[in-house]
Amino acid sequence: EWLRRRLRMYIWKQWKKPKTKVQNLHKLGIPEWQAYQWGNSRLGYWRIAGSPVLSRSITNEKLALAGYYDFPAQYEQLRKLH
C-alpha cells in the first residue's frame, strides 16, 4: 500500500549513510550480505521502499509497534459498520 511504502521510504531516508542502513537491516533480520547489497544500493528512496527487503524487514506489525497508525485496517473496520 502507498502509505506504508511512504513510511518505509521515510525510515530509509532517516538512516542516511550506507553503514547505518546495513547495520539497521542486519538488526531487523536481513542476512549481512543482503543488507550490504541493499544498504549500498544506488536506487532511489521510493524504489528501495518498494523492495522485498524493506517489506520483509520493516513489516506492517513492526510499523504498528512503532506507533504508526494503521489507516487501511481502520478503514476496513469502518466500512464494515456501514
Gaussian input, Z-matrix of N, CA and C with variables (Angstrom, degrees):
# hf/3-21g

backbone

0 1
 N
 C     1     B1
 C     2     B2     1     A1
 N     3     B3     2     A2     1     D1
 C     4     B4     3     A3     2     D2
 C     5     B5     4     A4     3     D3
 N     6     B6     5     A5     4     D4
 C     7     B7     6     A6     5     D5
 C     8     B8     7     A7     6     D6
 N     9     B9     8     A8     7     D7
 C    10    B10     9     A9     8     D8
 C    11    B11    10    A10     9     D9
 N    12    B12    11    A11    10    D10
 C    13    B13    12    A12    11    D11
 C    14    B14    13    A13    12    D12
 N    15    B15    14    A14    13    D13
 C    16    B16    15    A15    14    D14
 C    17    B17    16    A16    15    D15
 N    18    B18    17    A17    16    D16
 C    19    B19    18    A18    17    D17
 C    20    B20    19    A19    18    D18
 N    21    B21    20    A20    19    D19
 C    22    B22    21    A21    20    D20
 C    23    B23    22    A22    21    D21
 N    24    B24    23    A23    22    D22
 C    25    B25    24    A24    23    D23
 C    26    B26    25    A25    24    D24
 N    27    B27    26    A26    25    D25
 C    28    B28    27    A27    26    D26
 C    29    B29    28    A28    27    D27
 N    30    B30    29    A29    28    D28
 C    31    B31    30    A30    29    D29
 C    32    B32    31    A31    30    D30
 N    33    B33    32    A32    31    D31
 C    34    B34    33    A33    32    D32
 C    35    B35    34    A34    33    D33
 N    36    B36    35    A35    34    D34
 C    37    B37    36    A36    35    D35
 C    38    B38    37    A37    36    D36
 N    39    B39    38    A38    37    D37
 C    40    B40    39    A39    38    D38
 C    41    B41    40    A40    39    D39
 N    42    B42    41    A41    40    D40
 C    43    B43    42    A42    41    D41
 C    44    B44    43    A43    42    D42
 N    45    B45    44    A44    43    D43
 C    46    B46    45    A45    44    D44
 C    47    B47    46    A46    45    D45
 N    48    B48    47    A47    46    D46
 C    49    B49    48    A48    47    D47
 C    50    B50    49    A49    48    D48
 N    51    B51    50    A50    49    D49
 C    52    B52    51    A51    50    D50
 C    53    B53    52    A52    51    D51
 N    54    B54    53    A53    52    D52
 C    55    B55    54    A54    53    D53
 C    56    B56    55    A55    54    D54
 N    57    B57    56    A56    55    D55
 C    58    B58    57    A57    56    D56
 C    59    B59    58    A58    57    D57
 N    60    B60    59    A59    58    D58
 C    61    B61    60    A60    59    D59
 C    62    B62    61    A61    60    D60
 N    63    B63    62    A62    61    D61
 C    64    B64    63    A63    62    D62
 C    65    B65    64    A64    63    D63
 N    66    B66    65    A65    64    D64
 C    67    B67    66    A66    65    D65
 C    68    B68    67    A67    66    D66
 N    69    B69    68    A68    67    D67
 C    70    B70    69    A69    68    D68
 C    71    B71    70    A70    69    D69
 N    72    B72    71    A71    70    D70
 C    73    B73    72    A72    71    D71
 C    74    B74    73    A73    72    D72
 N    75    B75    74    A74    73    D73
 C    76    B76    75    A75    74    D74
 C    77    B77    76    A76    75    D75
 N    78    B78    77    A77    76    D76
 C    79    B79    78    A78    77    D77
 C    80    B80    79    A79    78    D78
 N    81    B81    80    A80    79    D79
 C    82    B82    81    A81    80    D80
 C    83    B83    82    A82    81    D81
 N    84    B84    83    A83    82    D82
 C    85    B85    84    A84    83    D83
 C    86    B86    85    A85    84    D84
 N    87    B87    86    A86    85    D85
 C    88    B88    87    A87    86    D86
 C    89    B89    88    A88    87    D87
 N    90    B90    89    A89    88    D88
 C    91    B91    90    A90    89    D89
 C    92    B92    91    A91    90    D90
 N    93    B93    92    A92    91    D91
 C    94    B94    93    A93    92    D92
 C    95    B95    94    A94    93    D93
 N    96    B96    95    A95    94    D94
 C    97    B97    96    A96    95    D95
 C    98    B98    97    A97    96    D96
 N    99    B99    98    A98    97    D97
 C   100   B100    99    A99    98    D98
 C   101   B101   100   A100    99    D99
 N   102   B102   101   A101   100   D100
 C   103   B103   102   A102   101   D101
 C   104   B104   103   A103   102   D102
 N   105   B105   104   A104   103   D103
 C   106   B106   105   A105   104   D104
 C   107   B107   106   A106   105   D105
 N   108   B108   107   A107   106   D106
 C   109   B109   108   A108   107   D107
 C   110   B110   109   A109   108   D108
 N   111   B111   110   A110   109   D109
 C   112   B112   111   A111   110   D110
 C   113   B113   112   A112   111   D111
 N   114   B114   113   A113   112   D112
 C   115   B115   114   A114   113   D113
 C   116   B116   115   A115   114   D114
 N   117   B117   116   A116   115   D115
 C   118   B118   117   A117   116   D116
 C   119   B119   118   A118   117   D117
 N   120   B120   119   A119   118   D118
 C   121   B121   120   A120   119   D119
 C   122   B122   121   A121   120   D120
 N   123   B123   122   A122   121   D121
 C   124   B124   123   A123   122   D122
 C   125   B125   124   A124   123   D123
 N   126   B126   125   A125   124   D124
 C   127   B127   126   A126   125   D125
 C   128   B128   127   A127   126   D126
 N   129   B129   128   A128   127   D127
 C   130   B130   129   A129   128   D128
 C   131   B131   130   A130   129   D129
 N   132   B132   131   A131   130   D130
 C   133   B133   132   A132   131   D131
 C   134   B134   133   A133   132   D132
 N   135   B135   134   A134   133   D133
 C   136   B136   135   A135   134   D134
 C   137   B137   136   A136   135   D135
 N   138   B138   137   A137   136   D136
 C   139   B139   138   A138   137   D137
 C   140   B140   139   A139   138   D138
 N   141   B141   140   A140   139   D139
 C   142   B142   141   A141   140   D140
 C   143   B143   142   A142   141   D141
 N   144   B144   143   A143   142   D142
 C   145   B145   144   A144   143   D143
 C   146   B146   145   A145   144   D144
 N   147   B147   146   A146   145   D145
 C   148   B148   147   A147   146   D146
 C   149   B149   148   A148   147   D147
 N   150   B150   149   A149   148   D148
 C   151   B151   150   A150   149   D149
 C   152   B152   151   A151   150   D150
 N   153   B153   152   A152   151   D151
 C   154   B154   153   A153   152   D152
 C   155   B155   154   A154   153   D153
 N   156   B156   155   A155   154   D154
 C   157   B157   156   A156   155   D155
 C   158   B158   157   A157   156   D156
 N   159   B159   158   A158   157   D157
 C   160   B160   159   A159   158   D158
 C   161   B161   160   A160   159   D159
 N   162   B162   161   A161   160   D160
 C   163   B163   162   A162   161   D161
 C   164   B164   163   A163   162   D162
 N   165   B165   164   A164   163   D163
 C   166   B166   165   A165   164   D164
 C   167   B167   166   A166   165   D165
 N   168   B168   167   A167   166   D166
 C   169   B169   168   A168   167   D167
 C   170   B170   169   A169   168   D168
 N   171   B171   170   A170   169   D169
 C   172   B172   171   A171   170   D170
 C   173   B173   172   A172   171   D171
 N   174   B174   173   A173   172   D172
 C   175   B175   174   A174   173   D173
 C   176   B176   175   A175   174   D174
 N   177   B177   176   A176   175   D175
 C   178   B178   177   A177   176   D176
 C   179   B179   178   A178   177   D177
 N   180   B180   179   A179   178   D178
 C   181   B181   180   A180   179   D179
 C   182   B182   181   A181   180   D180
 N   183   B183   182   A182   181   D181
 C   184   B184   183   A183   182   D182
 C   185   B185   184   A184   183   D183
 N   186   B186   185   A185   184   D184
 C   187   B187   186   A186   185   D185
 C   188   B188   187   A187   186   D186
 N   189   B189   188   A188   187   D187
 C   190   B190   189   A189   188   D188
 C   191   B191   190   A190   189   D189
 N   192   B192   191   A191   190   D190
 C   193   B193   192   A192   191   D191
 C   194   B194   193   A193   192   D192
 N   195   B195   194   A194   193   D193
 C   196   B196   195   A195   194   D194
 C   197   B197   196   A196   195   D195
 N   198   B198   197   A197   196   D196
 C   199   B199   198   A198   197   D197
 C   200   B200   199   A199   198   D198
 N   201   B201   200   A200   199   D199
 C   202   B202   201   A201   200   D200
 C   203   B203   202   A202   201   D201
 N   204   B204   203   A203   202   D202
 C   205   B205   204   A204   203   D203
 C   206   B206   205   A205   204   D204
 N   207   B207   206   A206   205   D205
 C   208   B208   207   A207   206   D206
 C   209   B209   208   A208   207   D207
 N   210   B210   209   A209   208   D208
 C   211   B211   210   A210   209   D209
 C   212   B212   211   A211   210   D210
 N   213   B213   212   A212   211   D211
 C   214   B214   213   A213   212   D212
 C   215   B215   214   A214   213   D213
 N   216   B216   215   A215   214   D214
 C   217   B217   216   A216   215   D215
 C   218   B218   217   A217   216   D216
 N   219   B219   218   A218   217   D217
 C   220   B220   219   A219   218   D218
 C   221   B221   220   A220   219   D219
 N   222   B222   221   A221   220   D220
 C   223   B223   222   A222   221   D221
 C   224   B224   223   A223   222   D222
 N   225   B225   224   A224   223   D223
 C   226   B226   225   A225   224   D224
 C   227   B227   226   A226   225   D225
 N   228   B228   227   A227   226   D226
 C   229   B229   228   A228   227   D227
 C   230   B230   229   A229   228   D228
 N   231   B231   230   A230   229   D229
 C   232   B232   231   A231   230   D230
 C   233   B233   232   A232   231   D231
 N   234   B234   233   A233   232   D232
 C   235   B235   234   A234   233   D233
 C   236   B236   235   A235   234   D234
 N   237   B237   236   A236   235   D235
 C   238   B238   237   A237   236   D236
 C   239   B239   238   A238   237   D237
 N   240   B240   239   A239   238   D238
 C   241   B241   240   A240   239   D239
 C   242   B242   241   A241   240   D240
 N   243   B243   242   A242   241   D241
 C   244   B244   243   A243   242   D242
 C   245   B245   244   A244   243   D243

   B1=1.4353
   B2=1.5249
   B3=1.3080
   B4=1.4536
   B5=1.5285
   B6=1.3271
   B7=1.4622
   B8=1.5289
   B9=1.3222
   B10=1.4670
   B11=1.5215
   B12=1.3223
   B13=1.4687
   B14=1.5260
   B15=1.3188
   B16=1.4687
   B17=1.5321
   B18=1.3187
   B19=1.4660
   B20=1.5220
   B21=1.3286
   B22=1.4679
   B23=1.5260
   B24=1.3197
   B25=1.4559
   B26=1.5296
   B27=1.3231
   B28=1.4638
   B29=1.5242
   B30=1.3150
   B31=1.4671
   B32=1.5216
   B33=1.3271
   B34=1.4709
   B35=1.5271
   B36=1.3180
   B37=1.4667
   B38=1.5343
   B39=1.3152
   B40=1.4655
   B41=1.5208
   B42=1.3083
   B43=1.4622
   B44=1.5242
   B45=1.3271
   B46=1.4681
   B47=1.5186
   B48=1.3112
   B49=1.4670
   B50=1.5317
   B51=1.3343
   B52=1.4724
   B53=1.5268
   B54=1.3239
   B55=1.4675
   B56=1.5288
   B57=1.3230
   B58=1.4618
   B59=1.5228
   B60=1.3198
   B61=1.4651
   B62=1.5227
   B63=1.3260
   B64=1.4680
   B65=1.5269
   B66=1.3262
   B67=1.4687
   B68=1.5249
   B69=1.3265
   B70=1.4604
   B71=1.5260
   B72=1.3222
   B73=1.4677
   B74=1.5254
   B75=1.3194
   B76=1.4636
   B77=1.5317
   B78=1.3276
   B79=1.4692
   B80=1.5247
   B81=1.3277
   B82=1.4613
   B83=1.5271
   B84=1.3304
   B85=1.4601
   B86=1.5155
   B87=1.3080
   B88=1.4624
   B89=1.5286
   B90=1.3475
   B91=1.4687
   B92=1.5322
   B93=1.3309
   B94=1.4637
   B95=1.5236
   B96=1.3239
   B97=1.4633
   B98=1.5216
   B99=1.3414
   B100=1.4611
   B101=1.5315
   B102=1.3185
   B103=1.4640
   B104=1.5235
   B105=1.3303
   B106=1.4683
   B107=1.5277
   B108=1.3323
   B109=1.4678
   B110=1.5234
   B111=1.3188
   B112=1.4594
   B113=1.5206
   B114=1.3112
   B115=1.4595
   B116=1.5102
   B117=1.3234
   B118=1.4602
   B119=1.5255
   B120=1.3074
   B121=1.4595
   B122=1.5279
   B123=1.3250
   B124=1.4604
   B125=1.5287
   B126=1.3221
   B127=1.4569
   B128=1.5232
   B129=1.3074
   B130=1.4602
   B131=1.5202
   B132=1.3252
   B133=1.4638
   B134=1.5273
   B135=1.3194
   B136=1.4616
   B137=1.5231
   B138=1.3154
   B139=1.4679
   B140=1.5235
   B141=1.3182
   B142=1.4669
   B143=1.5276
   B144=1.3330
   B145=1.4665
   B146=1.5239
   B147=1.3205
   B148=1.4566
   B149=1.5172
   B150=1.3183
   B151=1.4630
   B152=1.5294
   B153=1.3282
   B154=1.4666
   B155=1.5251
   B156=1.3246
   B157=1.4676
   B158=1.5261
   B159=1.3202
   B160=1.4655
   B161=1.5217
   B162=1.3163
   B163=1.4642
   B164=1.5232
   B165=1.3440
   B166=1.4674
   B167=1.5187
   B168=1.3205
   B169=1.4640
   B170=1.5264
   B171=1.3222
   B172=1.4669
   B173=1.5246
   B174=1.3132
   B175=1.4628
   B176=1.5264
   B177=1.3175
   B178=1.4617
   B179=1.5264
   B180=1.3216
   B181=1.4626
   B182=1.5282
   B183=1.3242
   B184=1.4639
   B185=1.5222
   B186=1.3112
   B187=1.4638
   B188=1.5280
   B189=1.3331
   B190=1.4647
   B191=1.5268
   B192=1.3387
   B193=1.4668
   B194=1.5234
   B195=1.3230
   B196=1.4658
   B197=1.5280
   B198=1.3318
   B199=1.4550
   B200=1.5210
   B201=1.3235
   B202=1.4610
   B203=1.5195
   B204=1.2959
   B205=1.4533
   B206=1.5209
   B207=1.3206
   B208=1.4632
   B209=1.5360
   B210=1.3242
   B211=1.4578
   B212=1.5305
   B213=1.3267
   B214=1.4747
   B215=1.5302
   B216=1.3153
   B217=1.4686
   B218=1.5288
   B219=1.3135
   B220=1.4640
   B221=1.5333
   B222=1.3124
   B223=1.4681
   B224=1.5282
   B225=1.3238
   B226=1.4689
   B227=1.5252
   B228=1.3282
   B229=1.4631
   B230=1.5243
   B231=1.3255
   B232=1.4625
   B233=1.5262
   B234=1.3055
   B235=1.4553
   B236=1.5267
   B237=1.3317
   B238=1.4644
   B239=1.5273
   B240=1.3356
   B241=1.4592
   B242=1.5252
   B243=1.3091
   B244=1.4698
   B245=1.4666
   A1=110.11
   A2=113.61
   A3=120.31
   A4=112.11
   A5=117.19
   A6=120.73
   A7=111.88
   A8=117.03
   A9=119.70
   A10=110.99
   A11=115.77
   A12=119.00
   A13=110.15
   A14=116.03
   A15=120.68
   A16=110.33
   A17=117.92
   A18=121.48
   A19=110.88
   A20=116.31
   A21=119.83
   A22=110.95
   A23=116.59
   A24=120.39
   A25=110.45
   A26=116.88
   A27=120.08
   A28=112.04
   A29=117.18
   A30=120.10
   A31=109.62
   A32=116.97
   A33=121.69
   A34=110.45
   A35=115.56
   A36=120.84
   A37=110.66
   A38=117.83
   A39=121.62
   A40=111.96
   A41=117.36
   A42=120.41
   A43=111.93
   A44=117.67
   A45=126.92
   A46=117.19
   A47=119.27
   A48=121.53
   A49=111.34
   A50=116.49
   A51=119.63
   A52=113.15
   A53=117.34
   A54=120.61
   A55=110.61
   A56=116.81
   A57=121.37
   A58=110.66
   A59=116.77
   A60=121.03
   A61=110.68
   A62=116.33
   A63=121.06
   A64=109.97
   A65=117.34
   A66=121.12
   A67=111.11
   A68=117.14
   A69=120.31
   A70=112.27
   A71=117.47
   A72=119.48
   A73=110.52
   A74=116.54
   A75=120.54
   A76=110.37
   A77=117.50
   A78=121.23
   A79=111.51
   A80=116.01
   A81=120.81
   A82=113.28
   A83=116.98
   A84=120.37
   A85=116.49
   A86=118.03
   A87=121.19
   A88=107.75
   A89=118.49
   A90=120.12
   A91=111.01
   A92=115.36
   A93=120.32
   A94=112.99
   A95=118.04
   A96=120.04
   A97=111.54
   A98=116.06
   A99=119.93
   A100=110.60
   A101=116.60
   A102=120.45
   A103=110.13
   A104=116.51
   A105=120.72
   A106=110.60
   A107=116.56
   A108=120.56
   A109=111.48
   A110=115.86
   A111=119.65
   A112=112.04
   A113=117.52
   A114=120.55
   A115=112.93
   A116=116.90
   A117=121.69
   A118=112.38
   A119=117.26
   A120=121.19
   A121=110.91
   A122=115.45
   A123=121.23
   A124=111.88
   A125=116.91
   A126=119.70
   A127=110.11
   A128=116.36
   A129=121.35
   A130=112.06
   A131=114.85
   A132=120.88
   A133=111.66
   A134=117.01
   A135=120.86
   A136=111.37
   A137=116.89
   A138=121.06
   A139=110.51
   A140=117.27
   A141=121.15
   A142=110.22
   A143=116.83
   A144=120.49
   A145=111.53
   A146=117.77
   A147=121.40
   A148=113.57
   A149=116.58
   A150=120.42
   A151=111.24
   A152=116.65
   A153=119.58
   A154=112.73
   A155=116.97
   A156=120.05
   A157=110.58
   A158=118.35
   A159=119.58
   A160=111.39
   A161=117.77
   A162=119.82
   A163=111.23
   A164=116.64
   A165=120.57
   A166=111.99
   A167=117.46
   A168=119.46
   A169=112.07
   A170=117.52
   A171=120.93
   A172=106.67
   A173=116.12
   A174=121.86
   A175=110.50
   A176=115.17
   A177=120.28
   A178=110.66
   A179=116.82
   A180=120.71
   A181=110.93
   A182=116.16
   A183=119.82
   A184=111.18
   A185=116.86
   A186=119.86
   A187=110.12
   A188=116.57
   A189=120.49
   A190=110.79
   A191=117.02
   A192=120.34
   A193=112.03
   A194=116.22
   A195=120.66
   A196=111.21
   A197=116.91
   A198=120.10
   A199=114.84
   A200=117.37
   A201=119.87
   A202=109.12
   A203=116.02
   A204=123.20
   A205=110.07
   A206=117.15
   A207=122.11
   A208=109.41
   A209=115.98
   A210=121.08
   A211=113.83
   A212=119.52
   A213=118.46
   A214=113.19
   A215=117.89
   A216=120.53
   A217=110.41
   A218=116.75
   A219=121.05
   A220=110.46
   A221=116.30
   A222=121.03
   A223=110.64
   A224=116.96
   A225=120.64
   A226=110.98
   A227=117.30
   A228=120.48
   A229=110.85
   A230=116.36
   A231=119.86
   A232=111.50
   A233=116.52
   A234=121.00
   A235=111.57
   A236=116.28
   A237=120.45
   A238=111.50
   A239=117.10
   A240=120.80
   A241=111.96
   A242=116.89
   A243=120.00
   A244=111.73
   D1=152.24
   D2=-173.52
   D3=-61.10
   D4=-46.54
   D5=-175.35
   D6=-64.56
   D7=-43.01
   D8=179.29
   D9=-66.76
   D10=-37.85
   D11=177.19
   D12=-63.95
   D13=-38.08
   D14=178.59
   D15=-64.44
   D16=-41.46
   D17=177.12
   D18=-62.25
   D19=-43.71
   D20=177.54
   D21=-62.37
   D22=-35.93
   D23=178.76
   D24=-63.62
   D25=-44.43
   D26=179.21
   D27=-65.78
   D28=-38.21
   D29=177.01
   D30=-63.54
   D31=-45.24
   D32=178.58
   D33=-60.47
   D34=-39.79
   D35=-178.97
   D36=-67.76
   D37=-35.25
   D38=179.82
   D39=-66.45
   D40=-29.34
   D41=-177.92
   D42=-70.65
   D43=-21.22
   D44=172.59
   D45=56.12
   D46=-70.85
   D47=-172.05
   D48=-88.77
   D49=147.83
   D50=178.78
   D51=-55.82
   D52=-38.35
   D53=-179.62
   D54=-61.61
   D55=-43.25
   D56=179.13
   D57=-65.58
   D58=-40.16
   D59=179.05
   D60=-61.97
   D61=-45.10
   D62=179.85
   D63=-62.49
   D64=-46.72
   D65=-178.75
   D66=-61.42
   D67=-46.07
   D68=-177.58
   D69=-69.15
   D70=-38.22
   D71=176.20
   D72=-63.54
   D73=-40.49
   D74=179.17
   D75=-65.44
   D76=-39.61
   D77=176.60
   D78=-62.04
   D79=-31.65
   D80=-178.27
   D81=-85.58
   D82=5.75
   D83=172.68
   D84=101.22
   D85=8.64
   D86=177.53
   D87=-85.20
   D88=134.94
   D89=177.82
   D90=-55.77
   D91=148.83
   D92=-172.77
   D93=-59.46
   D94=-41.01
   D95=-178.99
   D96=-65.12
   D97=-37.93
   D98=179.96
   D99=-74.09
   D100=-36.87
   D101=176.17
   D102=-62.38
   D103=-39.25
   D104=178.31
   D105=-64.61
   D106=-42.40
   D107=178.98
   D108=-59.98
   D109=-50.47
   D110=-175.85
   D111=-75.76
   D112=-34.55
   D113=179.32
   D114=-64.98
   D115=-28.91
   D116=179.59
   D117=-102.36
   D118=14.80
   D119=-178.36
   D120=-70.58
   D121=148.49
   D122=178.48
   D123=-93.85
   D124=-0.02
   D125=-179.49
   D126=-66.15
   D127=155.56
   D128=-179.64
   D129=-71.20
   D130=168.38
   D131=-177.62
   D132=-59.18
   D133=-42.90
   D134=-177.17
   D135=-66.07
   D136=-40.86
   D137=179.17
   D138=-64.67
   D139=-43.88
   D140=179.63
   D141=-65.56
   D142=-38.62
   D143=-179.18
   D144=-61.82
   D145=-28.14
   D146=178.74
   D147=-91.27
   D148=2.53
   D149=-176.85
   D150=-75.71
   D151=154.63
   D152=177.38
   D153=-62.97
   D154=-29.07
   D155=-178.10
   D156=-64.21
   D157=-47.40
   D158=179.36
   D159=-71.90
   D160=-33.66
   D161=178.17
   D162=-65.57
   D163=-33.81
   D164=178.02
   D165=-78.54
   D166=-34.69
   D167=-175.29
   D168=-86.63
   D169=-41.64
   D170=177.57
   D171=-105.44
   D172=81.60
   D173=-175.64
   D174=-77.39
   D175=168.92
   D176=177.64
   D177=-62.31
   D178=-35.58
   D179=179.05
   D180=-65.19
   D181=-41.16
   D182=179.07
   D183=-67.40
   D184=-34.83
   D185=175.84
   D186=-64.80
   D187=-41.25
   D188=178.91
   D189=-65.66
   D190=-40.86
   D191=177.83
   D192=-64.82
   D193=-29.81
   D194=179.13
   D195=-77.61
   D196=-6.18
   D197=176.01
   D198=100.72
   D199=6.48
   D200=177.79
   D201=-78.71
   D202=132.90
   D203=-177.19
   D204=-71.48
   D205=136.65
   D206=-178.91
   D207=-93.36
   D208=85.49
   D209=-177.44
   D210=-61.66
   D211=-45.74
   D212=-178.83
   D213=-60.94
   D214=-40.65
   D215=179.29
   D216=-66.72
   D217=-40.82
   D218=178.58
   D219=-64.16
   D220=-40.54
   D221=178.24
   D222=-61.83
   D223=-43.36
   D224=179.63
   D225=-63.00
   D226=-39.94
   D227=178.75
   D228=-64.33
   D229=-43.98
   D230=179.33
   D231=-66.45
   D232=-35.73
   D233=-179.68
   D234=-65.84
   D235=-35.03
   D236=-179.83
   D237=-70.74
   D238=-25.73
   D239=-179.68
   D240=-71.86
   D241=-26.92
   D242=-175.72
   D243=-99.99

